[in-house]
Amino acid sequence: MIKVTVDYVENTLSHLLVKGHGGLEYGKDVICAGVSACVYGALNALDNAENYELIMKEGYAELTLVHDATMHDEIVLETLVVQLDTISQRYPDHVKIKVSGKEGNK
């Protein structure tokens, strides 16, 4: 199971945690590969990575906002949240996402 936790402060993404595996056969887990591709792609697209503390290891990615986010980076991270939510809707037995602190959240 891949668990995603997204926390907002004042409607700005302040913390993102992605951990676990998709639960399918190692090397053939397209769910895990999809989540990994979204996460790595988003983190590589950040303009100001120095505004975040990043911890990356196998089956684990954590991002914490330590300085003000730029509009570009906010858009990149919001796009990532939409991508991860889309995967979790399609594969609810393999990916769970929990979002807290965002106004208008479901």
Secondary structure, DSSP 4 states (H G I P E B T S, - for coil): -EEEEEEEETTEEEEEEEEE--SS-TT--HHHHHHHHHHHHHHHH-S-GGGEEEEEETTEEEEEE-SPPPHHHHHHHHHHHHHHHHHHHH-TTTEEEEEES-TT--
